[in-house]
Amino acid sequence: DAKTTQPPSMDCAEGRAANLPCNHSTISGNEYVYWYRQIHSQGPQYIIHGLKNNETNEMASLIITEDRKSSTLILPHATLRDTAVYYCIVRINFGNEKLTFGTGTRLTIIP
Amino acid sequence: GAVVSQHPSRVICKSGTSVKIECRSLDFQATTMFWYRQFPKQSLMLMATSNEGSKATYEQGVEKDKFLINHASLTLSTLTVTSAHPEDSSFYICSARDPAGVTDTQYFGPGTRLTVL
């Protein structure tokens, strides 16, 4: 069962903010929203996660709607090195709860 | 963030041989490690969950006798692909959970590309 829905691909101009949407309309109250990215031929990289409040770290910002049915990952000033597949995952945040990867969004940063 | 390494990064072997891949957590102790497989142009698929000192838990459809997992210490898990065949050629990625970290999330290794001739 697909827990998240993401657009298959997006382009963004270098230097602009990249906004990646994710729908998770069936999210449970105890599930967090996680974002990972995978640059070609590398292992996934953790970006950020949140429950219901907006979150920001050195890599990105995560905006979660009040009803928690969707979220947006924001890369404030995209660079060419941000070209990757971005995965939005919902997961209970405890123990050995596994990560289930969907197909993600292939983000291409255009020079 | 926490660092996870894998060795080797790339391996080519003949059909019928066995290949061992190591996954290490370099700066934290990982009671749980995960092994994924990724075929070209596809997403990561979880193969098994490896717990230190106990038997691994395999996902449905993954042969435990073919993909042997050993998690003998808090910083090392190994995946051995036994009697490898060309259809086992794939990108194998491990991750390790850092329970003491701020995020309690999984950190991934760089992956091992296996080619079976």
Backbone of each chain as ProteinMPNN parsed JSONL, in Angstrom:
{"seq_chain_A": "DAKTTQPPSMDCAEGRAANLPCNHSTISGNEYVYWYRQIHSQGPQYIIHGLKNNETNEMASLIITEDRKSSTLILPHATLRDTAVYYCIVRINFGNEKLTFGTGTRLTIIP", "coords_chain_A": {"N_chain_A": [[0.844, -1.194, 0.0], [0.602, 2.148, -0.935], [1.785, 4.703, 0.987], [2.485, 7.282, 0.68], [2.344, 9.901, -1.774], [4.031, 11.194, -4.492], [5.121, 13.62, -6.942], [6.497, 12.366, -9.998], [8.694, 13.626, -11.173], [10.591, 16.714, -11.147], [11.709, 19.976, -12.087], [14.074, 22.516, -11.269], [15.371, 25.796, -11.144], [18.765, 26.639, -10.747], [19.815, 28.104, -7.705], [17.317, 28.96, -7.038], [14.447, 28.397, -4.868], [13.6, 25.087, -4.145], [10.649, 23.346, -4.121], [9.226, 20.567, -2.889], [6.481, 18.537, -3.103], [4.404, 16.356, -1.071], [1.958, 13.943, -0.619], [0.165, 12.505, 2.006], [-2.311, 11.286, 2.896], [-3.433, 9.318, 4.489], [-2.104, 9.239, 6.853], [-1.195, 8.244, 10.154], [-1.831, 9.204, 13.593], [0.48, 8.834, 15.108], [2.535, 8.72, 13.346], [5.474, 9.877, 11.764], [6.735, 12.236, 9.366], [9.215, 11.639, 7.105], [12.05, 12.676, 5.233], [14.224, 11.668, 2.722], [17.062, 11.658, 0.5], [18.474, 10.502, -2.576], [21.338, 10.536, -4.235], [22.629, 9.859, -7.451], [23.703, 6.51, -7.683], [24.501, 6.339, -5.033], [24.123, 5.794, -1.457], [21.005, 6.419, 0.3], [20.393, 9.64, 1.788], [19.717, 11.082, 4.863], [17.462, 13.766, 5.392], [15.494, 15.394, 6.781], [12.955, 15.391, 9.345], [9.579, 15.321, 10.667], [6.746, 15.794, 12.897], [4.278, 17.286, 13.396], [4.739, 19.978, 13.638], [6.342, 22.624, 11.818], [9.621, 22.181, 10.542], [13.108, 22.972, 10.547], [16.397, 22.657, 9.311], [19.947, 22.59, 8.675], [19.945, 21.757, 6.097], [17.378, 21.823, 4.927], [13.874, 22.848, 4.905], [10.848, 21.768, 6.402], [7.515, 21.727, 5.778], [4.487, 21.084, 7.187], [1.109, 20.444, 6.676], [-1.762, 21.619, 8.51], [-3.709, 19.644, 8.884], [-2.154, 17.485, 8.524], [-2.102, 15.956, 6.236], [-0.571, 16.418, 4.062], [2.69, 17.498, 2.951], [5.545, 19.67, 2.467], [8.747, 19.739, 1.223], [11.374, 21.977, 1.419], [14.049, 23.222, -0.306], [16.089, 25.781, 0.159], [17.907, 27.306, -1.464], [18.635, 26.076, -4.221], [21.243, 23.986, -5.478], [23.416, 22.613, -8.03], [24.279, 20.242, -6.976], [22.154, 19.327, -5.589], [20.619, 17.81, -7.2], [18.806, 14.906, -7.399], [17.037, 11.913, -6.299], [14.208, 12.319, -4.381], [12.777, 11.152, -1.457], [9.78, 10.789, 0.26], [8.636, 9.669, 3.291], [6.46, 8.008, 5.516], [6.429, 7.149, 8.912], [6.432, 5.341, 11.968], [7.969, 6.657, 14.779], [9.849, 5.015, 16.414], [11.795, 2.435, 17.921], [12.505, -0.364, 15.845], [11.179, 0.262, 13.546], [10.636, -0.077, 10.154], [11.823, 1.54, 7.148], [9.943, 2.327, 4.364], [10.388, 2.633, 1.064], [9.069, 4.6, -1.519], [8.514, 5.565, -4.909], [9.474, 8.105, -5.16], [10.56, 11.548, -5.961], [12.15, 12.712, -8.766], [14.382, 15.157, -8.763], [15.652, 17.685, -10.711], [18.163, 19.989, -11.01], [18.503, 22.88, -12.766], [21.025, 24.532, -14.57]], "CA_chain_A": [[0.0, 0.0, 0.0], [1.378, 3.367, -1.007], [1.397, 5.612, 2.046], [2.769, 8.639, 0.222], [2.276, 10.16, -3.209], [4.906, 12.286, -4.894], [5.255, 13.732, -8.401], [7.659, 11.578, -10.415], [9.862, 14.445, -11.502], [10.476, 18.169, -11.079], [12.898, 20.759, -12.407], [14.189, 23.764, -10.529], [16.535, 26.569, -11.569], [19.822, 26.804, -9.754], [19.693, 29.322, -6.923], [15.926, 29.142, -6.61], [13.954, 27.456, -3.867], [12.927, 23.896, -4.681], [9.548, 22.942, -3.25], [8.821, 19.216, -3.26], [5.274, 18.172, -2.367], [4.152, 14.955, -0.738], [0.651, 13.678, -0.031], [0.088, 11.341, 2.912], [-3.652, 11.517, 3.43], [-3.829, 8.268, 5.447], [-1.119, 9.212, 7.925], [-1.735, 8.038, 11.489], [-1.429, 10.218, 14.541], [1.81, 8.597, 15.657], [3.51, 8.597, 12.251], [6.243, 11.039, 11.387], [7.082, 12.402, 7.955], [10.66, 11.655, 6.895], [12.546, 12.914, 3.878], [15.566, 11.231, 2.355], [17.357, 11.818, -0.914], [19.471, 9.582, -3.087], [22.09, 10.974, -5.397], [22.878, 8.702, -8.32], [24.689, 5.488, -7.299], [24.915, 6.474, -3.642], [23.099, 5.436, -0.487], [20.145, 7.545, 0.673], [20.871, 10.574, 2.798], [18.656, 11.656, 5.688], [17.36, 15.209, 5.261], [14.739, 16.039, 7.847], [11.688, 14.73, 9.641], [8.722, 16.081, 11.569], [5.471, 15.19, 13.283], [3.202, 18.211, 13.009], [5.278, 21.326, 13.533], [7.322, 22.854, 10.766], [10.972, 21.947, 10.996], [14.176, 23.514, 9.7], [17.776, 22.371, 9.688], [20.911, 23.214, 7.771], [19.737, 21.291, 4.73], [16.068, 22.068, 4.329], [12.727, 23.104, 5.773], [9.713, 20.865, 6.202], [6.245, 22.357, 6.11], [3.428, 20.076, 7.292], [-0.188, 21.106, 6.782], [-2.38, 21.464, 9.825], [-4.389, 18.344, 8.95], [-1.058, 16.508, 8.352], [-2.317, 15.106, 5.073], [0.441, 16.686, 3.048], [3.84, 18.252, 3.424], [6.417, 20.185, 1.422], [10.166, 19.895, 1.54], [11.889, 23.169, 0.755], [15.485, 23.472, -0.38], [15.957, 27.244, -0.032], [18.726, 27.816, -2.568], [19.069, 24.823, -4.834], [22.482, 23.945, -6.25], [23.465, 21.452, -8.919], [24.498, 19.046, -6.161], [20.877, 18.878, -5.028], [19.97, 16.903, -8.148], [18.706, 13.597, -6.726], [15.675, 11.427, -6.084], [13.789, 12.666, -3.036], [11.767, 10.227, -0.958], [8.96, 11.168, 1.405], [8.264, 8.411, 3.943], [5.818, 8.143, 6.821], [6.966, 6.075, 9.735], [6.357, 5.497, 13.411], [9.318, 7.019, 15.198], [10.406, 4.332, 17.56], [12.227, 1.071, 17.721], [13.067, -0.795, 14.583], [10.214, 0.456, 12.47], [11.387, -0.006, 8.917], [11.53, 2.563, 6.156], [9.43, 1.797, 3.105], [10.638, 3.625, 0.031], [8.241, 4.634, -2.716], [9.259, 5.872, -6.129], [10.132, 9.391, -4.982], [10.556, 12.604, -6.98], [13.467, 12.986, -9.341], [14.578, 16.598, -8.866], [16.781, 18.087, -11.543], [18.479, 21.413, -10.884], [18.904, 23.376, -14.078], [21.978, 25.649, -14.427]], "C_chain_A": [[0.877, 1.241, 0.0], [0.894, 4.304, 0.082], [1.61, 7.054, 1.648], [2.659, 8.703, -1.292], [3.127, 11.369, -3.52], [4.908, 12.4, -6.414], [6.517, 13.0, -8.838], [8.896, 12.417, -10.712], [9.535, 15.935, -11.39], [11.793, 18.769, -11.53], [12.89, 22.017, -11.567], [15.452, 24.474, -10.993], [17.517, 26.705, -10.409], [19.682, 28.135, -9.034], [18.29, 29.607, -6.431], [15.589, 28.159, -5.499], [13.266, 26.29, -4.569], [11.886, 23.445, -3.664], [9.025, 21.583, -3.703], [7.613, 18.8, -2.43], [5.176, 16.672, -2.102], [2.762, 14.852, -0.119], [0.695, 12.409, 0.813], [-1.236, 11.414, 3.648], [-4.083, 10.476, 4.456], [-2.87, 8.188, 6.637], [-1.803, 9.056, 9.283], [-1.175, 9.077, 12.451], [-0.024, 10.057, 15.089], [2.873, 8.398, 14.575], [4.161, 9.935, 11.941], [6.412, 11.072, 9.871], [8.593, 12.539, 7.856], [10.957, 11.977, 5.435], [13.986, 12.434, 3.769], [15.797, 11.608, 0.903], [18.46, 10.846, -1.303], [20.078, 10.17, -4.354], [22.517, 9.724, -6.155], [24.015, 7.812, -7.81], [25.261, 5.691, -5.899], [23.805, 5.968, -2.721], [22.238, 6.639, -0.154], [20.746, 8.367, 1.801], [19.678, 11.14, 3.555], [18.661, 13.178, 5.528], [16.72, 15.813, 6.493], [13.527, 15.178, 8.175], [10.887, 15.596, 10.605], [7.434, 15.341, 11.855], [4.303, 16.076, 12.867], [3.678, 19.652, 12.909], [6.223, 21.43, 12.35], [8.722, 22.71, 11.357], [11.972, 22.559, 10.009], [15.511, 23.033, 10.228], [18.687, 22.975, 8.623], [20.7, 22.804, 6.32], [18.441, 21.804, 4.116], [15.064, 22.49, 5.393], [11.613, 22.135, 5.405], [8.462, 21.566, 6.687], [5.165, 21.288, 6.076], [2.108, 20.802, 7.473], [-0.838, 20.785, 8.126], [-3.096, 20.12, 9.971], [-3.418, 17.178, 8.749], [-1.241, 15.606, 7.147], [-1.344, 15.387, 3.944], [1.578, 17.49, 3.658], [4.651, 18.716, 2.213], [7.828, 20.282, 1.959], [10.687, 21.081, 0.748], [13.41, 23.19, 0.846], [15.626, 24.945, -0.744], [16.735, 27.807, -1.218], [19.358, 26.62, -3.271], [20.376, 24.986, -5.608], [22.466, 22.682, -7.114], [23.635, 20.155, -8.13], [23.225, 18.539, -5.485], [20.103, 17.997, -6.006], [20.001, 15.492, -7.584], [17.259, 13.135, -6.79], [15.336, 11.661, -4.625], [12.623, 11.782, -2.614], [11.09, 10.801, 0.279], [8.413, 9.879, 2.008], [7.55, 8.725, 5.251], [6.177, 6.92, 7.647], [6.724, 6.384, 11.203], [7.773, 5.703, 13.923], [9.73, 6.322, 16.478], [10.904, 2.962, 17.119], [12.78, 0.805, 16.343], [12.079, -0.68, 13.439], [10.942, 0.709, 11.161], [10.947, 1.159, 8.047], [11.057, 1.887, 4.881], [9.531, 2.879, 2.049], [9.64, 3.479, -1.109], [9.111, 4.965, -3.906], [9.915, 7.253, -6.083], [9.927, 10.374, -6.115], [11.976, 12.813, -7.47], [13.569, 14.486, -9.567], [15.825, 16.883, -9.682], [16.973, 19.585, -11.4], [19.096, 21.86, -12.204], [19.859, 24.56, -13.906], [21.405, 26.942, -14.962]], "O_chain_A": [[1.781, 1.375, 0.825], [-0.282, 4.667, 0.107], [0.988, 7.954, 2.212], [2.851, 7.711, -1.995], [2.98, 12.428, -2.91], [4.721, 11.401, -7.109], [7.513, 13.013, -8.115], [10.021, 11.957, -10.519], [8.385, 16.355, -11.516], [12.854, 18.163, -11.381], [11.831, 22.524, -11.198], [16.483, 23.838, -11.212], [17.129, 26.864, -9.252], [19.458, 29.17, -9.662], [18.095, 30.404, -5.512], [16.337, 27.221, -5.224], [12.454, 26.486, -5.473], [12.2, 23.196, -2.5], [8.445, 21.467, -4.783], [7.696, 18.718, -1.205], [5.77, 15.849, -2.797], [2.433, 15.597, 0.804], [1.201, 11.374, 0.379], [-1.277, 11.582, 4.867], [-5.012, 10.726, 5.224], [-2.833, 7.179, 7.342], [-2.85, 9.653, 9.535], [-0.178, 9.74, 12.164], [0.601, 11.038, 15.493], [3.984, 7.956, 14.866], [3.503, 10.973, 11.866], [6.25, 10.059, 9.19], [9.184, 13.443, 8.448], [10.213, 11.598, 4.531], [14.839, 12.748, 4.6], [14.847, 11.85, 0.158], [19.267, 10.426, -0.473], [19.425, 10.283, -5.391], [22.737, 8.668, -5.563], [25.123, 8.277, -7.543], [26.38, 5.262, -5.614], [22.679, 5.742, -3.164], [22.688, 7.774, -0.307], [21.494, 7.867, 2.642], [18.728, 11.626, 2.941], [19.72, 13.806, 5.527], [17.323, 16.643, 7.173], [13.122, 14.335, 7.375], [11.429, 16.479, 11.27], [7.072, 14.392, 11.159], [3.447, 15.666, 12.082], [3.093, 20.455, 12.183], [6.829, 20.442, 11.935], [8.971, 23.066, 12.509], [11.714, 22.647, 8.808], [15.737, 23.0, 11.437], [18.252, 23.765, 7.786], [21.228, 23.446, 5.412], [18.4, 22.173, 2.942], [15.348, 22.493, 6.591], [11.464, 21.74, 4.248], [8.358, 21.951, 7.851], [4.953, 20.652, 5.043], [1.995, 21.68, 8.329], [-0.495, 19.801, 8.782], [-3.093, 19.526, 11.049], [-3.821, 16.016, 8.799], [-0.58, 14.571, 7.057], [-1.31, 14.647, 2.961], [1.446, 18.079, 4.731], [4.472, 18.229, 1.097], [8.063, 20.845, 3.028], [10.465, 21.175, -0.459], [13.982, 23.176, 1.936], [15.304, 25.322, -1.871], [16.246, 28.706, -1.903], [20.475, 26.212, -2.952], [20.589, 25.984, -6.297], [21.618, 21.805, -6.947], [23.186, 19.095, -8.567], [23.214, 17.464, -4.886], [19.034, 17.492, -5.663], [21.07, 14.941, -7.32], [16.377, 13.851, -7.264], [16.08, 11.253, -3.733], [11.617, 11.676, -3.315], [11.75, 11.24, 1.221], [7.792, 9.082, 1.305], [7.976, 9.6, 6.004], [6.221, 5.8, 7.139], [6.799, 7.536, 11.63], [8.684, 4.978, 13.523], [9.935, 6.966, 17.507], [10.489, 2.418, 16.095], [13.445, 1.654, 15.75], [12.142, -1.443, 12.475], [11.773, 1.613, 11.073], [9.845, 1.69, 8.194], [11.71, 0.972, 4.38], [8.857, 3.906, 2.122], [9.396, 2.377, -1.601], [10.308, 4.68, -3.91], [10.811, 7.54, -6.877], [9.228, 10.095, -7.09], [12.888, 13.06, -6.682], [12.918, 15.027, -10.46], [16.911, 16.387, -9.383], [16.048, 20.361, -11.642], [20.076, 21.289, -12.682], [19.544, 25.498, -13.174], [22.072, 27.976, -14.92]]}, "seq_chain_B": "GAVVSQHPSRVICKSGTSVKIECRSLDFQATTMFWYRQFPKQSLMLMATSNEGSKATYEQGVEKDKFLINHASLTLSTLTVTSAHPEDSSFYICSARDPAGVTDTQYFGPGTRLTVL", "coords_chain_B": {"N_chain_B": [[26.029, 14.096, 10.754], [25.538, 10.581, 11.64], [27.916, 8.069, 10.605], [28.091, 5.562, 8.177], [29.72, 2.824, 6.795], [30.515, 0.819, 3.896], [31.844, -2.186, 2.571], [32.977, -4.307, 0.006], [32.992, -1.485, -2.302], [32.412, -2.041, -4.817], [31.964, -5.019, -6.63], [32.847, -7.74, -8.667], [31.936, -10.908, -9.694], [32.136, -14.435, -10.421], [29.538, -16.551, -11.643], [27.975, -18.659, -9.291], [29.756, -18.38, -7.238], [30.405, -17.101, -3.876], [29.735, -14.053, -2.202], [30.782, -11.63, 0.103], [29.559, -8.877, 1.883], [30.351, -6.079, 3.808], [29.065, -4.081, 6.439], [29.474, -1.252, 8.321], [29.047, 0.663, 11.278], [30.454, 3.646, 12.011], [30.781, 5.619, 14.002], [28.983, 5.17, 15.988], [26.971, 2.958, 17.966], [25.175, 0.331, 16.683], [22.378, -1.336, 17.229], [20.597, -2.361, 15.522], [20.569, -3.139, 12.123], [19.898, -2.677, 8.656], [19.263, -4.262, 5.537], [19.158, -3.488, 2.14], [18.072, -3.755, -1.276], [18.599, -2.63, -4.567], [17.453, -2.417, -7.741], [18.265, -1.391, -11.14], [16.897, 1.761, -11.933], [14.842, 1.483, -10.14], [13.2, 1.601, -6.903], [14.458, 1.457, -3.495], [14.415, -1.727, -1.955], [13.562, -3.342, 0.959], [15.405, -5.969, 2.328], [16.091, -7.416, 4.65], [16.083, -7.305, 8.247], [18.519, -6.783, 10.602], [19.522, -7.823, 13.706], [21.669, -7.271, 16.418], [23.322, -10.0, 17.737], [21.239, -11.784, 17.39], [19.001, -13.705, 15.256], [18.461, -12.699, 11.864], [15.662, -10.913, 10.51], [13.757, -11.646, 7.793], [12.367, -10.201, 4.833], [9.304, -10.878, 3.101], [9.613, -13.205, 0.512], [12.351, -13.07, 0.272], [15.143, -15.081, 0.209], [16.409, -16.706, 2.934], [18.452, -18.534, 3.131], [19.992, -18.009, 1.002], [20.79, -15.385, 1.159], [22.774, -14.646, 3.502], [22.919, -13.322, 6.703], [24.842, -11.785, 9.155], [25.21, -10.43, 12.316], [27.336, -9.699, 14.271], [28.486, -7.918, 16.037], [28.113, -4.682, 17.637], [28.77, -2.85, 15.774], [29.072, -3.947, 13.295], [27.715, -5.579, 10.519], [27.204, -8.274, 8.305], [26.521, -9.245, 4.96], [26.107, -12.054, 3.091], [26.063, -13.169, -0.117], [25.171, -16.087, -1.341], [26.235, -18.604, -3.652], [26.037, -16.992, -6.042], [24.148, -15.609, -8.755], [23.598, -14.292, -12.083], [21.156, -12.852, -11.914], [21.236, -11.873, -9.381], [22.703, -9.658, -9.478], [22.999, -6.385, -8.495], [22.419, -3.317, -6.651], [23.476, -3.125, -3.466], [22.535, -1.999, -0.348], [23.207, -0.931, 2.923], [21.816, 0.029, 6.088], [21.958, 1.691, 9.243], [20.618, 1.887, 12.445], [20.629, 4.547, 14.687], [20.105, 4.598, 17.834], [20.668, 6.318, 19.882], [20.89, 8.73, 18.787], [19.854, 12.072, 17.819], [17.728, 12.019, 16.095], [16.919, 9.388, 15.908], [16.912, 7.845, 13.57], [17.539, 6.112, 10.471], [20.764, 5.632, 9.116], [22.479, 5.561, 6.097], [24.695, 3.398, 4.277], [27.194, 3.764, 1.65], [26.644, 1.966, -0.339], [26.963, -1.101, -2.27], [27.964, -2.263, -5.303], [27.097, -5.059, -6.97], [28.111, -7.262, -9.428], [27.373, -10.065, -11.202], [28.816, -12.426, -13.185]], "CA_chain_B": [[25.26, 12.911, 11.077], [26.269, 9.344, 11.847], [28.574, 7.566, 9.4], [28.022, 4.126, 7.911], [30.565, 2.462, 5.653], [30.324, -0.497, 3.298], [33.0, -2.7, 1.838], [33.579, -3.386, -0.948], [32.056, -0.581, -2.967], [32.066, -2.654, -6.102], [32.526, -6.371, -6.749], [32.455, -8.545, -9.82], [32.26, -12.29, -9.384], [31.627, -15.441, -11.351], [28.326, -17.238, -11.227], [28.213, -19.804, -8.429], [30.608, -18.038, -6.101], [29.762, -16.361, -2.792], [30.275, -12.707, -2.007], [30.455, -11.065, 1.414], [29.54, -7.422, 1.95], [30.395, -5.619, 5.185], [28.448, -2.803, 6.777], [29.984, -0.824, 9.625], [28.712, 1.973, 11.826], [31.79, 4.121, 12.381], [30.845, 6.482, 15.18], [27.899, 4.888, 16.914], [26.65, 1.544, 18.106], [23.92, 0.048, 15.996], [21.79, -2.622, 17.599], [19.823, -2.829, 14.378], [20.988, -2.732, 10.783], [18.957, -3.091, 7.626], [19.854, -4.501, 4.212], [18.267, -3.175, 1.035], [18.563, -4.058, -2.623], [18.022, -1.683, -5.521], [17.711, -2.713, -9.151], [18.324, -0.163, -11.933], [15.697, 2.559, -12.141], [13.815, 1.123, -9.171], [13.419, 2.109, -5.559], [15.078, 0.507, -2.56], [13.543, -2.745, -1.387], [14.134, -3.917, 2.167], [15.593, -7.419, 2.28], [16.098, -8.029, 5.973], [16.453, -6.519, 9.424], [19.559, -7.504, 11.313], [19.659, -7.425, 15.105], [22.904, -7.748, 17.013], [23.222, -11.144, 18.619], [20.097, -12.655, 17.119], [18.793, -13.998, 13.841], [17.866, -11.629, 11.072], [14.27, -11.058, 10.075], [13.749, -11.462, 6.349], [11.116, -9.795, 4.202], [8.664, -11.92, 2.302], [10.189, -13.414, -0.809], [13.815, -13.058, 0.327], [15.605, -16.401, 0.675], [17.37, -16.541, 4.02], [19.606, -19.406, 2.923], [20.802, -17.442, -0.071], [21.322, -14.113, 1.652], [23.112, -14.885, 4.892], [23.213, -12.086, 7.428], [25.449, -11.961, 10.467], [25.37, -9.147, 13.014], [28.062, -10.229, 15.422], [28.87, -6.874, 16.982], [27.268, -3.49, 17.566], [29.215, -1.958, 14.699], [29.329, -4.676, 12.061], [26.802, -6.585, 9.983], [27.654, -8.744, 6.993], [25.568, -9.913, 4.062], [26.784, -12.951, 2.161], [25.242, -13.68, -1.215], [25.724, -17.413, -1.624], [25.98, -19.135, -4.99], [25.48, -15.845, -6.768], [23.801, -15.77, -10.16], [23.462, -12.974, -12.718], [19.966, -12.121, -11.454], [21.549, -11.254, -8.088], [23.407, -8.407, -9.747], [22.179, -5.294, -7.974], [23.059, -2.364, -5.737], [23.103, -3.534, -2.12], [22.743, -0.866, 0.551], [22.856, -1.189, 4.309], [21.595, 1.191, 6.94], [22.094, 1.39, 10.66], [19.808, 2.761, 13.287], [21.338, 5.142, 15.797], [19.066, 4.843, 18.838], [21.07, 7.39, 20.786], [20.958, 9.977, 18.043], [18.769, 13.032, 18.003], [16.6, 11.72, 15.237], [16.584, 7.952, 15.924], [16.573, 7.41, 12.231], [18.516, 5.224, 9.862], [21.803, 6.234, 8.295], [22.77, 4.606, 5.044], [26.013, 3.275, 3.713], [27.303, 4.231, 0.261], [26.192, 0.94, -1.282], [27.899, -2.026, -2.918], [27.42, -2.701, -6.59], [27.478, -6.439, -7.264], [27.891, -7.754, -10.787], [27.641, -11.499, -11.309], [28.989, -12.746, -14.602]], "C_chain_B": [[26.142, 11.7, 11.217], [26.792, 8.794, 10.516], [28.495, 6.048, 9.339], [28.868, 3.831, 6.68], [30.198, 1.072, 5.15], [31.586, -0.89, 2.549], [32.674, -4.074, 1.273], [32.535, -2.446, -1.559], [31.574, -1.176, -4.284], [32.709, -4.033, -6.153], [31.947, -7.051, -7.978], [32.85, -9.985, -9.524], [31.658, -13.217, -10.442], [30.383, -16.102, -10.774], [28.685, -18.474, -10.396], [29.095, -19.52, -7.236], [29.807, -17.263, -5.06], [30.479, -15.039, -2.581], [29.83, -12.184, -0.649], [30.571, -9.548, 1.35], [29.485, -7.015, 3.418], [29.739, -4.25, 5.332], [28.889, -2.432, 8.181], [29.417, 0.541, 10.01], [29.99, 2.496, 12.473], [31.832, 4.915, 13.678], [29.658, 6.309, 16.108], [27.665, 3.38, 16.955], [25.255, 1.289, 17.568], [23.402, -1.323, 16.403], [21.006, -3.213, 16.434], [20.393, -2.268, 13.085], [20.0, -3.33, 9.784], [19.71, -3.293, 6.308], [18.789, -4.296, 3.139], [18.923, -3.613, -0.275], [17.863, -3.089, -3.573], [18.438, -2.072, -6.924], [17.656, -1.415, -9.931], [16.95, 0.46, -12.137], [14.537, 2.172, -11.22], [14.163, 1.696, -7.801], [14.09, 1.051, -4.694], [14.029, -0.463, -2.033], [14.238, -3.351, -0.175], [14.225, -5.424, 2.015], [15.434, -8.036, 3.662], [16.488, -7.014, 7.029], [17.384, -7.363, 10.264], [19.698, -6.96, 12.732], [20.888, -8.072, 15.719], [22.638, -8.902, 17.971], [22.039, -12.053, 18.396], [19.927, -12.849, 15.616], [18.122, -12.83, 13.125], [16.414, -11.951, 10.734], [14.199, -10.703, 8.603], [12.366, -11.039, 5.853], [10.575, -10.944, 3.338], [9.301, -11.998, 0.927], [11.708, -13.386, -0.84], [14.291, -14.368, 0.949], [16.693, -16.249, 1.735], [18.596, -17.426, 3.839], [20.51, -18.903, 1.804], [21.479, -16.149, 0.38], [21.55, -14.251, 3.154], [23.525, -13.596, 5.574], [23.744, -12.442, 8.809], [25.68, -10.601, 11.092], [26.034, -9.45, 14.342], [28.46, -9.164, 16.441], [27.975, -5.656, 16.759], [27.677, -2.539, 16.456], [29.393, -2.663, 13.366], [28.215, -5.665, 11.743], [27.331, -6.991, 8.622], [26.517, -9.433, 6.254], [26.377, -10.764, 3.107], [25.778, -13.455, 1.139], [25.857, -15.011, -1.629], [25.312, -17.883, -3.009], [25.311, -18.066, -5.871], [25.219, -16.18, -8.235], [23.588, -14.39, -10.774], [22.248, -12.185, -12.249], [20.151, -11.505, -10.074], [22.323, -9.955, -8.261], [22.499, -7.244, -9.356], [23.044, -4.359, -7.14], [22.562, -2.71, -4.336], [23.493, -2.417, -1.149], [22.362, -1.274, 1.974], [22.536, 0.128, 5.007], [21.685, 0.743, 8.381], [21.285, 2.396, 11.456], [20.658, 3.248, 14.448], [20.324, 5.485, 16.881], [19.386, 5.983, 19.787], [21.102, 8.737, 20.098], [19.744, 10.857, 18.268], [17.527, 12.598, 17.248], [16.119, 10.28, 15.334], [16.142, 7.474, 14.553], [17.667, 6.487, 11.718], [19.495, 6.024, 9.024], [22.319, 5.164, 7.341], [24.241, 4.582, 4.662], [26.012, 3.709, 2.26], [26.87, 3.201, -0.771], [27.323, 0.104, -1.847], [27.261, -2.498, -4.213], [27.972, -4.08, -6.924], [27.112, -6.774, -8.699], [28.298, -9.209, -10.832], [27.684, -11.877, -12.786], [28.471, -14.136, -14.939]], "O_chain_B": [[27.343, 11.76, 10.953], [26.206, 9.015, 9.456], [28.789, 5.348, 10.308], [28.749, 4.501, 5.655], [29.641, 0.257, 5.885], [32.289, -0.056, 1.979], [32.146, -4.924, 1.99], [31.334, -2.613, -1.342], [30.494, -0.861, -4.785], [33.865, -4.199, -5.763], [30.758, -6.957, -8.283], [33.991, -10.246, -9.141], [30.8, -12.827, -11.233], [30.215, -16.19, -9.558], [29.584, -19.235, -10.754], [29.174, -20.333, -6.315], [28.685, -16.827, -5.317], [31.692, -14.938, -2.767], [28.656, -12.277, -0.289], [31.548, -9.005, 0.834], [28.674, -7.537, 4.183], [29.851, -3.387, 4.461], [28.701, -3.202, 9.122], [29.322, 1.449, 9.183], [30.542, 1.865, 13.374], [32.84, 4.88, 14.384], [29.357, 7.187, 16.917], [28.113, 2.639, 16.08], [24.288, 1.948, 17.951], [23.928, -2.348, 15.97], [20.781, -4.422, 16.373], [20.663, -1.072, 12.974], [19.361, -4.35, 10.043], [20.67, -2.581, 6.011], [17.688, -4.842, 3.209], [20.135, -3.808, -0.364], [16.686, -2.773, -3.402], [19.622, -2.061, -7.259], [17.075, -0.436, -9.462], [15.979, -0.22, -12.468], [13.383, 2.501, -11.498], [15.263, 2.202, -7.576], [14.265, -0.096, -5.107], [12.906, -0.075, -1.71], [15.372, -3.82, -0.273], [13.26, -6.081, 1.625], [14.742, -9.04, 3.834], [17.133, -6.005, 6.744], [17.081, -8.509, 10.596], [19.963, -5.774, 12.927], [21.119, -9.271, 15.56], [21.831, -8.79, 18.894], [21.852, -13.01, 19.147], [20.626, -12.231, 14.813], [17.331, -12.086, 13.705], [16.009, -13.112, 10.684], [14.542, -9.589, 8.21], [11.34, -11.463, 6.384], [11.309, -11.839, 2.919], [9.503, -10.981, 0.262], [12.301, -13.653, -1.885], [13.899, -14.723, 2.061], [17.771, -15.723, 1.457], [19.671, -17.099, 4.343], [21.658, -19.33, 1.683], [22.62, -15.875, 0.008], [20.654, -14.009, 3.963], [24.383, -12.867, 5.077], [23.184, -13.273, 9.524], [26.276, -9.719, 10.473], [25.394, -9.458, 15.393], [28.741, -9.49, 17.594], [27.186, -5.611, 15.815], [27.008, -1.533, 16.22], [29.823, -2.039, 12.396], [27.825, -6.478, 12.581], [27.845, -6.16, 7.873], [25.675, -10.107, 6.847], [27.239, -10.254, 2.392], [24.778, -14.084, 1.483], [26.945, -15.045, -2.204], [24.209, -17.607, -3.48], [24.192, -18.23, -6.358], [25.967, -16.929, -8.864], [23.413, -13.415, -10.044], [22.306, -10.957, -12.192], [19.324, -10.706, -9.636], [22.567, -9.237, -7.291], [21.369, -7.139, -9.833], [24.239, -4.588, -6.955], [21.369, -2.603, -4.052], [24.634, -1.955, -1.137], [21.319, -1.888, 2.194], [22.943, 1.2, 4.559], [21.512, -0.434, 8.697], [21.277, 3.593, 11.166], [21.327, 2.457, 15.114], [19.737, 6.567, 16.847], [18.494, 6.547, 20.421], [21.315, 9.766, 20.739], [18.74, 10.43, 18.838], [16.405, 12.792, 17.716], [15.014, 9.975, 14.886], [15.129, 6.79, 14.406], [18.597, 6.133, 12.444], [19.119, 6.961, 8.32], [22.561, 4.021, 7.729], [24.936, 5.596, 4.715], [24.956, 3.991, 1.694], [26.742, 3.524, -1.952], [28.476, 0.532, -1.9], [26.165, -3.057, -4.218], [29.174, -4.242, -7.134], [25.973, -6.599, -9.13], [29.443, -9.548, -10.533], [26.723, -11.675, -13.528], [28.543, -14.558, -16.093]]}, "name": "protein", "num_of_chains": 2, "seq": "DAKTTQPPSMDCAEGRAANLPCNHSTISGNEYVYWYRQIHSQGPQYIIHGLKNNETNEMASLIITEDRKSSTLILPHATLRDTAVYYCIVRINFGNEKLTFGTGTRLTIIPGAVVSQHPSRVICKSGTSVKIECRSLDFQATTMFWYRQFPKQSLMLMATSNEGSKATYEQGVEKDKFLINHASLTLSTLTVTSAHPEDSSFYICSARDPAGVTDTQYFGPGTRLTVL"}
